[in-house]
C-alpha cells in the first residue's frame, strides 16, 4: 500500500498557481516532519518545503516566497501551494518525510509542467 499519494499536478502557464495534495496515513503525519521534494530528469531529488508536527514551516531554495506548505491532520494530507510558477519549476513533485526517506517508500509523484 502506497504511503504517499500525490495529486494536483498538471500544465500551467508561467505566473500561474497550483496546489498539490499528498495523502498519507495518520501514523506518519502525526509523528514526523513532512516534506515536499521535486526532481527533474538527470537530477537529484530536491527538498523544497517541510512542516513539523507543530506546524513550523521551512521553504528551501529558489521557491522561497512563492511556495508554501501546510497540513490537514484531520484528512491526513499535506499540501504544497505553488504561486508565481516559472518554467524552471517543471518537475515531478513528491512528498515524504524529511528525515525518514530511507524508511518510507516514495510515491509516484505528480508532474508539474510550467509552459506557455
C-alpha positions in Angstrom: 0.0 0.0 0.0 1.4 3.4 -1.0 2.1 5.5 1.9 2.2 8.8 -0.1 -0.2 9.5 -2.9 0.5 12.8 -4.6 -2.0 14.6 -6.8 -2.9 18.0 -8.2 -0.2 18.4 -10.8 -0.7 19.5 -14.4 0.1 22.0 -17.1 0.1 25.6 -16.0 1.2 28.8 -17.6 4.1 30.9 -16.2 2.8 33.0 -13.4 0.1 30.6 -12.6 -0.7 28.7 -9.4 -1.3 25.1 -8.4 -2.0 23.3 -5.2 -0.6 19.8 -4.8 -2.0 17.3 -2.3 -0.4 14.4 -0.7 -2.5 11.7 1.0 -0.7 9.8 3.7 -1.5 8.0 7.0 -2.2 9.4 10.4 0.6 7.3 11.9 3.1 9.2 9.7 1.7 12.8 9.5 1.1 13.0 13.3 4.6 11.8 14.2 7.2 13.2 11.9 8.2 16.2 9.9 6.7 16.1 6.4 8.2 17.5 3.3 7.8 18.1 -0.4 10.5 17.3 -2.9 10.9 17.7 -6.6 13.0 16.0 -9.3 13.9 16.7 -12.9 15.4 14.1 -15.3 19.0 13.6 -14.6 19.0 15.5 -11.3 18.9 14.6 -7.6 15.6 14.8 -5.8 15.5 18.3 -4.2 13.9 19.2 -0.8 11.8 22.3 -1.3 9.5 22.5 1.8 9.0 21.0 5.2 6.5 21.2 8.0 6.9 19.9 11.6 4.2 18.3 13.6 3.8 21.6 15.4 3.3 23.5 12.1 6.7 25.1 11.8 7.4 25.5 8.1 10.6 25.9 6.1 10.9 26.7 2.4 14.1 26.0 0.7 16.0 27.4 -2.3 14.5 29.1 -5.3 10.9 28.6 -4.3 11.1 30.8 -1.2 8.4 33.5 -1.3 6.4 31.6 -3.9 5.6 28.2 -2.4 4.0 27.3 1.0 3.4 24.0 2.8 0.5 23.1 5.0 -1.2 20.0 6.5 -4.7 19.0 7.4 -4.2 16.3 10.0 -8.0 15.6 10.1 -7.7 14.5 6.4 -4.1 13.1 6.7 -3.0 15.4 3.9 0.0 17.6 3.1 -0.4 20.4 0.7 2.0 22.5 -1.4 0.7 25.8 -2.6 2.7 27.0 -5.6 2.3 30.5 -6.8 4.1 32.6 -9.5 5.2 29.5 -11.2 8.2 29.5 -13.6 9.3 27.2 -16.3 12.1 26.0 -14.1 9.6 24.7 -11.6 8.7 22.0 -14.1 9.4 18.7 -12.3 7.9 15.7 -10.7 6.8 16.6 -7.2 6.9 14.1 -4.3 6.0 14.1 -0.7 7.7 12.1 2.0 9.0 12.6 5.5 12.0 14.9 5.9 14.2 12.6 7.9 13.0 9.1 7.1 13.1 8.8 3.3 15.0 5.6 3.7 12.2 4.1 5.7 9.2 5.2 3.7 8.9 4.3 0.0 8.4 7.1 -2.5 5.1 7.5 -4.2 4.5 8.0 -7.9 4.8 11.8 -7.6 2.8 14.3 -9.6 4.0 16.0 -12.7 4.0 19.8 -12.9 4.7 21.4 -16.2 5.0 25.2 -16.5 4.9 26.3 -20.0 3.1 28.8 -22.3 
